[in-house]
């Protein structure tokens, strides 16, 4: 636990950092105004965001927002959300079998199927409430807004860390059609995207996007002599925009994605003497290093076969009606996914642990929102929100003890969980423009959340439904206590508030805000204790304080943002694998996330654009006496004063773009981005085996575009520094029998891809 002196040192460090950020920002803005402006006439494009549920200029929005444009994604051949945000300081997106781990400023949700997100994901105004639900939605993206810090008023309950506000591309008034081919030959990656868009009738526009993706995988299985994980995806989206009158716009969007995967990217990076001895009986040459090789039978049956089949689907109807100067918006949505996943739970070529599950989740939601006109003394946005969600998870954990020192035969642990969530809320945010320079913004949201669940766990003999007579042995080994709970319920009734002061005396806008938010509690669907009290976890709450500034300077050539924040979380929801056979969910008493952020963009010349972003983060458990322990340290550890997962002290990025024209009319563009981070932990027990050391990664591309924009050819390099890193690691099950063992999901190595695009005219 940190001493009082240590906490004072934290405050001094944060205060010094905040002072430096503000001072450097002021100096930068002042110097920019005085710089010689004669040589460069190009200005930065204005960035329009919808972070407050209406279109606004980024530099007028009084909260910390980072924006990644669709053009940025296209230039670097980005295919997934984690790729899109991997160079965003203070942000982490990690795909895992359970779901994507989403973290902002060191706060997020761990790997548990029962968890809702602390970082909300919204696509075209629709909440995607589970980590898996938005994977296929990352297609034909217009922009990604990263809203840092709690967003409870306009975005709702599950945004205690922030939100990803994703906008997809809409059909335009002119015909557009293109075909894109992305090829990475070393690992057999092929992606094809086709787009057709434009007017269908005088008042009806349409857009259709189809994408096919295949890859052989980048991890070599030295035992099976295959590359893993191979994947095959197909996803499509159709959008219609109907404008029967000047005051009515109706948008209908439907999307469907289907994917299949064989094999996995996990590898054993720490093996106890016992596990090494067992593996040596089938693979004497097995190694236990973090690299792009693994020893495992990831595609063999029955226990070791690893595969995934997932389907995502959604439909959204958005209606915007102008009533005088007011706008009434209705968003009706249905979002869901189905997934079947099977994997080798010992992560070795041994044939003794296997797990599989089948999940279904869907959500019906309706939002009705009224927005007043802008430019008035008083402006407001308010509305109501209704949603119902259903989640089902059926999973089994198979053990063949004949492969271990405890020859009890083969058995199945079967778990079934279902949950229904009904919620409603009403919200309002009002802006008082007290003077031309000064505004006060007050927000309020009331939320009612009701959950009802069923849960069961039982043992059966492998390959049958006959109860296993060895159940007392499994219970004694900590593998689970049989139980059945029906109709367990919990309810949450919460009021969230936010107050922001905004002051803009000149080209610099200053703001200060206080926000109170929450994330509803729930049920731990993975609990195996058989104790009803352990199934419930409590609501998570946050009190957030932030001051910042934004500025456009140098006649529109430079844009700067800076913020200092302090967030206090009570009952922070955490999840950790127990090292034996289950993910455990609980609440940390209190956690702090504080720090400073700075980002700037400069049109340095008519050809060169430079960007820089950095985050200083001090995120730690202020009080957590019943936390998880690393192997051999006991059952519960005092983590008070210890750092949170995915919370590097420093992270930052530098990007550069040079664009010019050749004598023959072709244009060329050179893009590069360097991301660097200090060390961080990927699991709450802070075991040395889950610590990722500091690293830096470089991505770059060169693109050539024909004079009429018909052809574009690109060469794209990712992780050109060829860093071997990971963002997910965990204990291998049965640590109480097999000892201290870890498996790690290695990130992709260096890749070089070719991309070609043809536009139809």
NULUMDO-742492 format. One record per residue (C-alpha): residue number from 0; y, z negated, x negated. Coordinates in pm, whole numbers, always signed. Layout:
N
guro, y, z, x
NUM, Y, Z, X
...
//
This chain:
761
guro, y, z, x
0, +0, +0, +0
1, +347, +82, -132
2, +563, -210, -235
3, +913, -260, -106
4, +1043, -129, -437
5, +825, +180, -398
6, +968, +251, -54
7, +1321, +211, -185
8, +1234, +464, -453
9, +1116, +704, -180
10, +1445, +660, +6
11, +1646, +715, -313
12, +1446, +1028, -394
13, +1493, +1167, -44
14, +1865, +1082, -44
15, +1912, +1245, -384
16, +1724, +1554, -270
17, +1927, +1575, +50
18, +2253, +1541, -143
19, +2144, +1811, -386
20, +2043, +2048, -105
21, +2375, +2008, +75
22, +2575, +2037, -247
23, +2390, +2345, -368
24, +2422, +2505, -26
25, +2794, +2443, -18
26, +2840, +2577, -370
27, +2627, +2882, -290
28, +2823, +2963, +24
29, +3158, +2912, -149
30, +3062, +3124, -450
31, +2926, +3393, -223
32, +3260, +3415, -43
33, +3439, +3459, -375
34, +3199, +3713, -524
35, +3293, +4073, -588
36, +3200, +4257, -269
37, +3301, +4608, -369
38, +2969, +4727, -512
39, +2745, +4642, -214
40, +2812, +4754, +140
41, +2472, +4680, +297
42, +2442, +4368, +514
43, +2143, +4168, +626
44, +1999, +4254, +965
45, +2087, +4005, +1234
46, +1786, +3789, +1325
47, +1743, +3719, +1696
48, +1509, +3435, +1792
49, +1387, +3278, +2116
50, +1337, +2928, +1975
51, +1532, +2783, +2271
52, +1377, +3010, +2538
53, +1668, +3254, +2527
54, +1776, +3518, +2277
55, +2011, +3375, +2013
56, +2130, +3452, +1663
57, +1924, +3253, +1413
58, +2228, +3099, +1244
59, +2351, +2947, +1572
60, +2022, +2771, +1658
61, +2044, +2399, +1567
62, +1692, +2346, +1441
63, +1482, +2447, +1142
64, +1338, +2795, +1203
65, +1172, +3039, +965
66, +1110, +3397, +1076
67, +849, +3646, +959
68, +913, +3994, +1097
69, +654, +4250, +1199
70, +789, +4482, +931
71, +715, +4214, +669
72, +358, +4187, +797
73, +306, +4564, +794
74, +436, +4604, +439
75, +186, +4358, +292
76, -107, +4457, +513
77, -133, +4117, +679
78, -433, +4086, +910
79, -442, +3718, +1017
80, -208, +3431, +1099
81, -308, +3239, +786
82, -218, +3541, +570
83, +115, +3579, +748
84, +220, +3219, +677
85, +46, +3150, +345
86, +375, +3176, +154
87, +575, +2966, +402
88, +666, +2637, +230
89, +554, +2324, +413
90, +316, +2519, +641
91, -63, +2546, +634
92, -298, +2759, +847
93, -667, +2731, +754
94, -942, +2904, +954
95, -1258, +2691, +983
96, -1572, +2724, +1196
97, -1440, +2456, +1432
98, -1098, +2619, +1469
99, -780, +2687, +1277
100, -622, +2386, +1105
101, -247, +2411, +1175
102, -7, +2189, +978
103, +372, +2174, +944
104, +539, +1921, +715
105, +204, +1750, +653
106, +131, +1692, +1023
107, -146, +1869, +1213
108, -480, +1836, +1388
109, -810, +1800, +1207
110, -1140, +1971, +1276
111, -1273, +1847, +1607
112, -1348, +2063, +1909
113, -1199, +1799, +2138
114, -861, +1812, +1967
115, -552, +1974, +2107
116, -304, +2103, +1852
117, -12, +1912, +1698
118, +131, +2253, +1609
119, +162, +2452, +1930
120, +91, +2825, +1923
121, +276, +3038, +2177
122, +229, +3413, +2221
123, +489, +3584, +2441
124, +574, +3248, +2593
125, +213, +3150, +2667
126, +56, +2839, +2516
127, -270, +2897, +2326
128, -405, +2544, +2332
129, -698, +2563, +2090
130, -718, +2667, +1727
131, -957, +2953, +1802
132, -773, +3095, +2100
133, -512, +3296, +1908
134, -726, +3455, +1635
135, -759, +3799, +1794
136, -405, +3778, +1936
137, -263, +3848, +1591
138, -217, +4219, +1657
139, +91, +4444, +1672
140, +324, +4149, +1614
141, +702, +4182, +1644
142, +786, +3847, +1487
143, +662, +3496, +1412
144, +908, +3210, +1447
145, +803, +2890, +1272
146, +977, +2603, +1450
147, +960, +2300, +1222
148, +965, +1951, +1366
149, +880, +1832, +1720
150, +956, +2075, +2006
151, +872, +1869, +2319
152, +1151, +1977, +2555
153, +1111, +2353, +2593
154, +761, +2396, +2446
155, +584, +2086, +2576
156, +348, +1806, +2486
157, +138, +1942, +2198
158, +416, +2025, +1953
159, +467, +1696, +1767
160, +465, +1881, +1432
161, +627, +2206, +1543
162, +537, +2541, +1695
163, +450, +2900, +1611
164, +642, +3123, +1851
165, +483, +3470, +1828
166, +628, +3779, +1993
167, +420, +4095, +2030
168, +570, +4443, +2036
169, +673, +4586, +2371
170, +684, +4950, +2479
171, +1010, +5134, +2416
172, +1200, +5411, +2591
173, +1081, +5675, +2343
174, +734, +5811, +2276
175, +558, +5650, +1981
176, +209, +5701, +1845
177, +49, +5622, +1511
178, -278, +5572, +1330
179, -310, +5326, +1040
180, -599, +5300, +796
181, -635, +5002, +562
182, -909, +5016, +296
183, -1006, +4754, +38
184, -1299, +4913, -147
185, -1428, +4625, -363
186, -1534, +4409, -69
187, -1591, +4690, +181
188, -1295, +4616, +407
189, -1188, +4884, +655
190, -928, +4838, +926
191, -811, +5108, +1165
192, -524, +5062, +1410
193, -413, +5307, +1677
194, -94, +5277, +1882
195, +47, +5483, +2165
196, +363, +5376, +2347
197, +641, +5512, +2561
198, +752, +5601, +2915
199, +490, +5668, +3181
200, +732, +5723, +3469
201, +1106, +5678, +3505
202, +1074, +5303, +3560
203, +742, +5229, +3390
204, +676, +5190, +3018
205, +338, +5138, +2854
206, +190, +5044, +2517
207, -174, +5049, +2410
208, -300, +4912, +2078
209, -657, +4922, +1946
210, -781, +4780, +1617
211, -1118, +4790, +1445
212, -1195, +4570, +1143
213, -1503, +4555, +920
214, -1568, +4377, +591
215, -1872, +4305, +375
216, -1734, +3974, +248
217, -1605, +3843, -85
218, -1862, +3570, -167
219, -2178, +3674, -352
220, -2493, +3497, -237
221, -2694, +3473, -559
222, -3007, +3364, -373
223, -3020, +3632, -102
224, -2833, +3890, -315
225, -2589, +3983, -39
226, -2214, +3950, +7
227, -2082, +3713, +272
228, -1930, +3673, +521
229, -1957, +4019, +673
230, -1747, +4064, +984
231, -1698, +4326, +1255
232, -1409, +4293, +1503
233, -1269, +4509, +1781
234, -957, +4410, +1972
235, -726, +4586, +2215
236, -407, +4512, +2406
237, -233, +4694, +2687
238, +124, +4625, +2800
239, +313, +4762, +3100
240, +685, +4706, +3163
241, +817, +4795, +3511
242, +1189, +4792, +3591
243, +1228, +4898, +3956
244, +1592, +4782, +3960
245, +1861, +4683, +3711
246, +1798, +4317, +3791
247, +1417, +4300, +3786
248, +1173, +4342, +3497
249, +799, +4288, +3535
250, +571, +4280, +3227
251, +193, +4283, +3257
252, -13, +4232, +2942
253, -390, +4220, +2897
254, -588, +4164, +2578
255, -954, +4150, +2482
256, -1113, +4086, +2145
257, -1474, +4074, +2032
258, -1598, +3973, +1688
259, -1922, +3907, +1501
260, -1984, +3749, +1162
261, -2293, +3716, +941
262, -2308, +3465, +657
263, -2036, +3228, +541
264, -1799, +3148, +256
265, -1897, +2787, +198
266, -2055, +2682, -130
267, -2180, +2356, -279
268, -1923, +2242, -536
269, -2054, +1888, -591
270, -2424, +1803, -584
271, -2590, +1468, -642
272, -2887, +1450, -882
273, -3120, +1431, -581
274, -2975, +1742, -414
275, -2976, +1931, -745
276, -3343, +1844, -786
277, -3426, +1967, -436
278, -3231, +2293, -477
279, -3397, +2360, -813
280, -3734, +2387, -638
281, -3620, +2710, -467
282, -3331, +2828, -687
283, -3350, +2697, -1045
284, -3039, +2892, -1146
285, -2808, +2752, -878
286, -2459, +2653, -996
287, -2212, +2417, -834
288, -1871, +2554, -930
289, -1572, +2662, -726
290, -1596, +3039, -759
291, -1691, +3335, -543
292, -2065, +3283, -572
293, -2296, +3069, -361
294, -2663, +2978, -352
295, -2780, +2975, +6
296, -2991, +3157, +262
297, -2703, +3224, +495
298, -2873, +3502, +690
299, -3232, +3376, +703
300, -3400, +3220, +1006
301, -3454, +2971, +1150
302, -3259, +2684, +994
303, -3041, +2877, +753
304, -2916, +3169, +957
305, -2536, +3170, +975
306, -2360, +3384, +1230
307, -2073, +3382, +1477
308, -2003, +3575, +1795
309, -1664, +3521, +1951
310, -1473, +3673, +2239
311, -1110, +3612, +2330
312, -926, +3731, +2638
313, -592, +3680, +2804
314, -371, +3817, +3076
315, -2, +3749, +3125
316, +240, +3842, +3402
317, +606, +3784, +3315
318, +882, +3841, +3570
319, +1252, +3827, +3482
320, +1493, +3838, +3775
321, +1870, +3839, +3730
322, +2042, +3643, +4007
323, +2405, +3709, +3944
324, +2465, +3581, +3592
325, +2156, +3359, +3602
326, +1803, +3458, +3497
327, +1490, +3336, +3673
328, +1173, +3372, +3464
329, +815, +3335, +3583
330, +522, +3339, +3336
331, +170, +3338, +3484
332, -114, +3338, +3234
333, -487, +3312, +3182
334, -615, +3259, +2826
335, -970, +3191, +2713
336, -1243, +3229, +2455
337, -1620, +3208, +2422
338, -1788, +3150, +2089
339, -2141, +3105, +1964
340, -2170, +2972, +1611
341, -2474, +2891, +1400
342, -2469, +2774, +1040
343, -2674, +2626, +760
344, -2554, +2264, +769
345, -2693, +2176, +424
346, -2513, +2479, +271
347, -2803, +2541, +30
348, -3113, +2765, +13
349, -3313, +2464, +135
350, -3439, +2485, +491
351, -3373, +2141, +640
352, -3034, +2118, +817
353, -2898, +2353, +1080
354, -2630, +2332, +1346
355, -2526, +2562, +1626
356, -2290, +2539, +1919
357, -2162, +2736, +2211
358, -1805, +2687, +2331
359, -1607, +2801, +2631
360, -1239, +2730, +2690
361, -988, +2873, +2932
362, -645, +2784, +3064
363, -453, +2883, +3375
364, -79, +2820, +3344
365, +238, +2884, +3541
366, +593, +2836, +3417
367, +905, +2886, +3628
368, +1233, +2870, +3439
369, +1602, +2917, +3525
370, +1858, +2997, +3255
371, +2233, +2984, +3309
372, +2474, +3237, +3159
373, +2603, +3171, +2808
374, +2963, +3139, +2696
375, +3039, +2868, +2953
376, +3157, +2511, +2915
377, +2811, +2402, +3026
378, +2491, +2602, +2971
379, +2140, +2501, +3064
380, +1775, +2597, +3082
381, +1534, +2415, +3312
382, +1204, +2458, +3485
383, +858, +2340, +3579
384, +520, +2396, +3415
385, +169, +2368, +3561
386, -161, +2413, +3375
387, -531, +2349, +3411
388, -778, +2379, +3125
389, -1156, +2370, +3110
390, -1353, +2316, +2791
391, -1730, +2310, +2739
392, -1919, +2259, +2416
393, -2298, +2255, +2378
394, -2430, +2193, +2029
395, -2745, +2087, +1853
396, -2810, +1949, +1508
397, -3159, +2026, +1372
398, -3320, +1832, +1088
399, -3645, +1907, +905
400, -3710, +1581, +723
401, -4014, +1730, +550
402, -3768, +1884, +301
403, -3619, +1541, +217
404, -3753, +1213, +76
405, -3794, +1094, +439
406, -4077, +1306, +591
407, -4034, +1227, +961
408, -4096, +1581, +1084
409, -3846, +1804, +1265
410, -3605, +1700, +1538
411, -3307, +1814, +1743
412, -2996, +1612, +1826
413, -2846, +1772, +2135
414, -2488, +1707, +2251
415, -2313, +1840, +2560
416, -1948, +1786, +2641
417, -1724, +1918, +2918
418, -1363, +1838, +2998
419, -1104, +1936, +3257
420, -734, +1883, +3191
421, -470, +1908, +3462
422, -107, +1874, +3362
423, +237, +1935, +3503
424, +584, +1886, +3365
425, +948, +1941, +3447
426, +1210, +2000, +3181
427, +1577, +2070, +3127
428, +1806, +2129, +2832
429, +2183, +2135, +2873
430, +2456, +2232, +2626
431, +2808, +2096, +2663
432, +3054, +2306, +2465
433, +3311, +2028, +2433
434, +3542, +2239, +2214
435, +3522, +2583, +2057
436, +3364, +2421, +1750
437, +3163, +2127, +1882
438, +2866, +2111, +2122
439, +2632, +1840, +2246
440, +2280, +1938, +2356
441, +2068, +1701, +2564
442, +1706, +1766, +2659
443, +1451, +1588, +2878
444, +1090, +1656, +2978
445, +857, +1458, +3200
446, +484, +1526, +3157
447, +183, +1412, +3355
448, -154, +1477, +3192
449, -495, +1403, +3350
450, -829, +1443, +3170
451, -1182, +1407, +3306
452, -1496, +1453, +3096
453, -1873, +1432, +3082
454, -2063, +1362, +2760
455, -2426, +1324, +2660
456, -2639, +1293, +2346
457, -3019, +1291, +2326
458, -3300, +1373, +2085
459, -3587, +1616, +2137
460, -3871, +1751, +1928
461, -3789, +2076, +1749
462, -3857, +2380, +1963
463, -3905, +2190, +2291
464, -3738, +1964, +2545
465, -3989, +1683, +2489
466, -3810, +1359, +2388
467, -3857, +1268, +2023
468, -4044, +937, +1979
469, -3871, +874, +1643
470, -3535, +811, +1807
471, -3508, +456, +1670
472, -3546, +589, +1317
473, -3263, +839, +1365
474, -3041, +574, +1516
475, -3106, +350, +1216
476, -3007, +633, +981
477, -2671, +667, +1156
478, -2758, +1002, +1313
479, -2660, +907, +1665
480, -2729, +682, +1961
481, -2848, +846, +2282
482, -2597, +814, +2567
483, -2476, +976, +2889
484, -2128, +937, +3035
485, -2017, +1111, +3353
486, -1669, +1126, +3500
487, -1483, +937, +3227
488, -1109, +968, +3285
489, -777, +906, +3118
490, -418, +980, +3220
491, -85, +1004, +3040
492, +263, +985, +3189
493, +538, +1051, +2935
494, +912, +1111, +2911
495, +1047, +1299, +2608
496, +1411, +1318, +2502
497, +1620, +1512, +2252
498, +1986, +1495, +2152
499, +2152, +1746, +1918
500, +2510, +1766, +1797
501, +2633, +2103, +1670
502, +2956, +2165, +1480
503, +3073, +2511, +1368
504, +3428, +2502, +1231
505, +3387, +2829, +1036
506, +3103, +3047, +911
507, +2893, +2737, +847
508, +2715, +2562, +1136
509, +2620, +2194, +1097
510, +2382, +2005, +1322
511, +2221, +1665, +1363
512, +1935, +1588, +1603
513, +1711, +1314, +1735
514, +1387, +1405, +1915
515, +1122, +1194, +2081
516, +792, +1367, +2152
517, +426, +1301, +2222
518, +78, +1447, +2214
519, -169, +1333, +2478
520, -477, +1135, +2384
521, -825, +1244, +2476
522, -1198, +1213, +2419
523, -1387, +1252, +2093
524, -1651, +1506, +2187
525, -1829, +1456, +1852
526, -1873, +1079, +1878
527, -2235, +971, +1826
528, -2194, +592, +1832
529, -2294, +545, +2195
530, -1994, +313, +2238
531, -1766, +423, +2521
532, -1465, +257, +2355
533, -1503, +486, +2052
534, -1481, +802, +2261
535, -1118, +750, +2361
536, -829, +814, +2127
537, -468, +729, +2212
538, -149, +927, +2265
539, +40, +1029, +1952
540, +420, +980, +1955
541, +698, +1083, +1719
542, +1061, +994, +1658
543, +1230, +1271, +1461
544, +1567, +1278, +1286
545, +1709, +1593, +1129
546, +2040, +1713, +985
547, +2101, +2065, +865
548, +2329, +2360, +823
549, +2316, +2738, +856
550, +2556, +3003, +733
551, +2614, +3376, +712
552, +2837, +3454, +416
553, +2949, +3730, +182
554, +3044, +3947, +479
555, +2691, +3935, +616
556, +2510, +3985, +284
557, +2386, +3628, +248
558, +2214, +3391, +490
559, +2143, +3025, +412
560, +1959, +2744, +590
561, +1906, +2384, +482
562, +1766, +2075, +652
563, +1679, +1714, +576
564, +1431, +1540, +807
565, +1262, +1207, +871
566, +978, +1187, +1124
567, +795, +867, +1219
568, +459, +904, +1393
569, +285, +625, +1583
570, -88, +649, +1657
571, -118, +971, +1459
572, -439, +1141, +1572
573, -675, +1204, +1278
574, -1023, +1348, +1237
575, -1264, +1302, +949
576, -1630, +1384, +887
577, -1823, +1059, +842
578, -2040, +1203, +564
579, -2357, +1158, +768
580, -2365, +1355, +1091
581, -2040, +1350, +1293
582, -1667, +1412, +1302
583, -1486, +1089, +1380
584, -1155, +1088, +1570
585, -914, +797, +1572
586, -550, +695, +1546
587, -362, +597, +1234
588, -116, +318, +1315
589, +187, +486, +1163
590, +275, +782, +941
591, +597, +916, +791
592, +687, +1278, +719
593, +1021, +1318, +544
594, +1177, +1571, +313
595, +1418, +1859, +271
596, +1403, +2236, +321
597, +1615, +2516, +184
598, +1600, +2891, +231
599, +1835, +3176, +154
600, +1834, +3554, +171
601, +2067, +3789, -15
602, +2136, +4162, +1
603, +2199, +4169, -373
604, +2263, +4544, -389
605, +2228, +4839, -157
606, +1864, +4859, -271
607, +1764, +4501, -354
608, +1700, +4210, -115
609, +1609, +3867, -252
610, +1479, +3559, -69
611, +1407, +3205, -179
612, +1258, +2913, +14
613, +1152, +2565, -93
614, +1032, +2243, +68
615, +1027, +1891, -72
616, +784, +1678, +128
617, +706, +1306, +126
618, +436, +1255, +391
619, +221, +942, +391
620, +47, +682, +604
621, +290, +397, +651
622, +12, +184, +801
623, -354, +284, +828
624, -596, +3, +749
625, -904, +150, +918
626, -900, +487, +749
627, -1194, +692, +620
628, -1332, +635, +272
629, -1452, +858, -6
630, -1820, +835, -91
631, -1924, +495, -223
632, -1604, +313, -120
633, -1729, +158, +203
634, -1698, +239, +572
635, -1324, +174, +621
636, -1041, +192, +370
637, -675, +91, +373
638, -487, +421, +337
639, -143, +264, +388
640, +99, +431, +150
641, -141, +719, +74
642, -40, +1080, +122
643, -130, +1291, +424
644, -348, +1600, +407
645, -182, +1937, +341
646, +137, +1769, +218
647, +224, +1900, -130
648, +532, +1734, -273
649, +685, +2073, -360
650, +615, +2421, -230
651, +825, +2733, -249
652, +836, +3110, -249
653, +1042, +3392, -396
654, +1038, +3740, -245
655, +1202, +4060, -356
656, +1230, +4406, -200
657, +1368, +4720, -362
658, +1410, +5026, -141
659, +1556, +5360, -247
660, +1531, +5734, -189
661, +1394, +6001, -419
662, +1555, +6340, -472
663, +1296, +6511, -250
664, +1388, +6290, +47
665, +1090, +6056, +25
666, +1174, +5685, +23
667, +992, +5422, -176
668, +982, +5045, -138
669, +861, +4780, -381
670, +779, +4439, -235
671, +671, +4122, -408
672, +633, +3758, -313
673, +542, +3463, -532
674, +425, +3140, -370
675, +373, +2817, -562
676, +268, +2469, -457
677, +192, +2136, -613
678, -141, +1963, -549
679, -256, +1851, -204
680, -560, +1704, -30
681, -753, +1886, +242
682, -929, +1581, +394
683, -805, +1236, +491
684, -1049, +1038, +273
685, -861, +1162, -38
686, -1180, +1214, -236
687, -1107, +1393, -568
688, -1342, +1672, -458
689, -1108, +1765, -170
690, -795, +1788, -386
691, -655, +2134, -451
692, -460, +2148, -777
693, -123, +2319, -817
694, -130, +2698, -813
695, +85, +3009, -784
696, -12, +3335, -613
697, +155, +3674, -633
698, +136, +3948, -370
699, +295, +4290, -417
700, +302, +4636, -264
701, +450, +4979, -315
702, +503, +5219, -24
703, +605, +5584, -6
704, +742, +5728, +319
705, +800, +6096, +399
706, +1151, +6218, +494
707, +1064, +6252, +864
708, +873, +5919, +867
709, +550, +6100, +955
710, +348, +5978, +657
711, +346, +5649, +472
712, +115, +5555, +185
713, +92, +5204, +43
714, -82, +5025, -240
715, -117, +4654, -163
716, -221, +4375, -399
717, -294, +4020, -284
718, -347, +3718, -508
719, -272, +3929, -813
720, -276, +3611, -1021
721, -646, +3586, -919
722, -627, +3215, -846
723, -947, +3050, -722
724, -837, +2806, -452
725, -955, +2638, -135
726, -798, +2491, +178
727, -1107, +2334, +333
728, -1378, +2108, +188
729, -1609, +1849, +337
730, -1905, +1620, +277
731, -2250, +1769, +320
732, -2434, +1576, +596
733, -2679, +1294, +523
734, -2478, +1146, +236
735, -2655, +817, +309
736, -2981, +986, +207
737, -2884, +1269, -29
738, -2588, +1110, -209
739, -2237, +1242, -278
740, -2231, +1616, -204
741, -1948, +1849, -108
742, -1918, +2201, +28
743, -1602, +2407, -8
744, -1466, +2717, +165
745, -1324, +2930, -114
746, -1017, +3149, -51
747, -1024, +3525, -119
748, -991, +3644, -480
749, -760, +3921, -599
750, -779, +4229, -377
751, -628, +4577, -408
752, -604, +4786, -90
753, -485, +5130, +10
754, -303, +5182, +338
755, -208, +5507, +508
756, -12, +5560, +828
757, +48, +5876, +1029
758, +310, +5887, +1304
759, +295, +6147, +1580
760, +624, +6302, +1687
//
